[in-house]
């Protein structure tokens, strides 16, 4: 077994892994050879050598083309992971060599309303003019901490801090999620809503399984809304609520412009409200932690100002000083 592993390691060089992945993508040796700019016999020989070492075929030859076998699919997955890791390493080395030049990739939890982002970017770029910020919405519906540990993002904004090692967690602010309804909805003048109020409503959520409304209020009470629709884009939820097509539960600061303009009305959920705490999570071994912490400082400063100015249930700073966290 060890002898085969050593032989396989010699065969699975980066060019060999790239060859296997390219054949899988192209569906034929001929097309893959053209993409790699090698001859078809040379590529076929490379694939056969790997198959001989493994003692198993990597591809099944079908009428539709070359389809990876179970073993072939595992090798293809390894090839793609290694290539992605090399790209990340190249990116990180470039960031280290160029000082403050770089890219900060941010993943935010379960919403896509970014009216707060311009103020944050202005404050951040004042301190880090050579660092670009990229908001990665896709990771919010996947496993953000796994993505963070792999290096695909640099900062996760979340209400659920990670469990385990390898992360640095910075407390940011507290907020309250509220029901948002159209101005002519029957709930518009209510002081608060209880679980049974949602039984007759069409509820719009980003993801039902991650919804605080369902997890903290409705399921414990055994209440099921009349209809539930998952809408993965916050702006779409806002427009549907404004049109009277349903109600939703969101952080008030996420829909602050609509609340201030009167296009939406917020109502507290339960007498005591649903309180949450937000955190910024980075990797413990981040080569440029100041970038992420600088972004968090700009975010908290912007939201703190917005919450004070609006007079609504905006975000509230935690008792922990962010300045001391940045210095840790």
N, C-alpha and C positions, 0 to 999 in steps of 0.2 A: 504493500500500500504506500509506504513512504517512498519507494523507488518510483512508483507511478506518479506520485505527487511531484517529486523533483523533476521527472521527465516532462510532466505537463507544464510545470512552471517555466521550463526552458522553452517550450513550444508556444505558450501563451504570452508572447511578447506584445507590445503595444500595436505594432503593425498587424500581427495575427488577429488580435482582438478586433481591431478596426475592420479587418477583412471579413470576419464572421458577421459583425453588426451590419456592414454594408450589404452583404449578400441577403441578410434577413430583410433589410429595408428595400432593396432593389427587386427581390424576388427571383433573381437569376444570377448565375455567375457571369454571364456575358455583360449584363447591365452593370453589375458591381465592378467588373474589371474596367469598364469605361469610366466610371466615377473615380476609381482609384488610380486610373492611368497606368495600369499594368496589363500584361497579356492574360488572356483567359486561361491558357495552360498553367501559367505560374500561380494564378489564384486558386485554380482547382487543386493543384499540388499542395498548396499551403493548407487548404481545408482538409484534404485527405490525410496529411501528416497529423493534424490535430485529432481527427477521428481515429486514426490508428493508435495514437497514444492513449486516447480515452477507451478504446475498445467499443465505441458506440458511434452511431451516425449523428451528426449535428443537424442535418436537414432531411426532410422527406421530399422526394421528387414527385410532384403532382402535376396535373394538367394546368393548374393555375400558377405553377411556379414552385420555387423552393420554399418550403415552410419549415420553420425550426421545430425539431422534436423537443420533448421535455428537457433533455440534456442540452440541446442547442439553445433553447430559450434561456436556460440558466447562464450559459456562456455569453449570450447576447446581453443579458442584464448586467453581468459583470463588466462587459466591455463598455457599456454606456455609463455605469457608475464610475469607472476609472477615468473615462474621458471627462465627465463632469467634475471630478475631483481635481484633475489636472488643470481644467479651466479655472476652477476656484483658486487653486494655488497660484496660477499665473496672475489672476486678479489681485490676490492678497500681496504677492511680491511687488507688483506694480504700485499698490497703495503704500507699502512700506518704503519703497525707494523714492517716491515722490512726496513724502511728507503728508501735508494736509490735502493733497489732491486725491480724490477717491470718490466712492459711491457708498451712500448709506441706504440700505434696503430695509424698509419698514413694513411690517405686517400688522394690520389692525383687526380687531375682533368684531366680526359679524355686522359691520355696517359700511356703507360706501358714501356717506354724506361727508364731504370734505370742505365745507364752507370755512372751517377753522384753519385750513392748511395754509392759505396765503400769509396770514399774520405770523404763523409759526415759521414758515420758510424765510420771511423777511428777517426775523430775529435770529434765526439759525445762520443764515448766510452772512449776517453782519459779523459773526464770530468765526465762521468757517466758509469763507468765500469760494474756496476751491473744491468744496465737497457737494456733489449732487445728491439729491434725495429722490428715491424711487419708492412709490407706494405699491406694495404687492397685495392686491386684493385676493388673488387666487388662494393664497395659503390660509386665509381665514376660514375656509370650509374644509381644510385638510388637517394635518397634525402640525400646528405651528411650532411647537417646541422641537419636534423631530427635524423640521425644516431649518430651524434656527441652529440646532446642533450640527447639522450637516453643512452649514455655512451658506445656505441659499438665501437667507435673510440675516440682517444684523441686529434687528430690534423687533420685539413683539409687544404690542400694546394689548393688554388682556385684563379681564376681571377674575381670571382663575390662575393663580401663580403656579409654576411648575413644581413637580415633586421629583426629587433626585438631585444628583450632583451635576456640575458642569454649567450652572447658570448663576447669574447675578440678578437679583430682583430688587427693583427700586420702587417703593411706594410713591404714588403720584397724587391722586385726589379721590375724593368720594363723590358719588352722584346718586341720583334717584331716577328710576325709570317710571314713567307715567303713561297713562292711557292718552292717546291722541285721537281726537274725533273732529269731524267737520263742524263748522260754527252753527249749523242747524240741527245737529244731532240731539236726541233727547237727553243724552248724558252731559250736555255742555254746561249745565248749571249745577251739576252734582258736586258735593264736597269731596267724596271719594267713592270708589266702586268696590264691591265685594265679589267673591268668586261667582256667585249665582247670577250676577248681572251679565256675565259673558255668555251664559247659556243660550241666549237668543240672538247672539251677534255673529257676524262674519268677521273672523279675526285674521289679520294679515301678519305673518311673521317671516323673518329671514330664514330661520331653521327651527322647526318645532322642537327637535330633540335638544337644542341648546337654549331654548327660550326660558328666561327667568319666570315669565308669566305662567307657563305650564308647569315648570319644575317646582316653583315655590308657592303657587297660589291654586291653580286649577286642579292639578293631579291630586294634591293632598285633600282637596275638598270633594273630589270625585265629580268634577264638573267638566263637561265636554261642550265646547261652543257649537252653535248650529252649523257653521262651516269654518274650515281652516284652510288657508291658502299660503303656501310658502312662496315668497317672492325674494329672490336673492339680491336684489338691488334696492337699497334704502330709498333712493329717489323715486322709484316706481311705487313703493308702499305709500310714500307721502302723497303722490299724485292720486292714487286710488282712494286714500282717505279723504282728501280734499273733494273728490268727486262723489263722496257718499257711498262708495262701494264696499266699505268695511271700516273697522277700527283697528288700531295697532297699539303696541306698548313699546315705547322707545325712550332713550335718555332725552330729557328736555333740551340739553345743549346741542344734541344732534339735529334737532328740528327748530332751533332757536329762531332763525329768520322767519319761518312760517308762523311761529307763535307770536312774534312781535308784530307781524303784519296783520294778524287776525285771520289768516287763512286756515289755521288749525287752533284747537282749544285743548289744553292739557287738563287731565283730571287725575288726582292721586289714586293709586291702586292699593286697596286696604286702608284702614284708618291710620296705621303707622307708616305706610309707604313701603316701597321696595328699595332698600339701600344697597349700594354696591361700592366696592373699592377697586380702583384701577392700579395696575402695576406696569412698569416697563421692564422687560426681561431681555438680557443680553447674554452672550457666552462668557464664561469665566476667562477663556483664553483669547478673547477678542484682541487682535493686534492694535486696534485703534478705539479703545473704549470711550475716549473723550468725545468722539463724534456722536455716538448714540446718547451719551449723557447730556451733551450739549443740546441735542434735539429734544430730549425730555424736559430740560429746563425751559426751553422756548415754548414747548407745548403747555406746560403747567402755567407759566406766566401769562400766556394768551388766554387760556380757558378761565383762569382765575379772574382776569380783567373782564371777560365777557359775562361771567356769572354775577359779578358785582354790579356791572352796568345794567344788566337786564332786569334785575330785581325778581327773577324767577328762580325756579329750583335748578340753578346751574351747578357746575362742579365746585366742590369745596376742597381746599388743600387739606391734606392730612397733617397731623401734628408733627410728623417727621420732616425735618428740614431737608429739602432737596439739595441745598448747597453742600451739606455735610455728606450726603450720599455721593455727590459728584466727586468729592475729594477722597472717597474711600479707595 
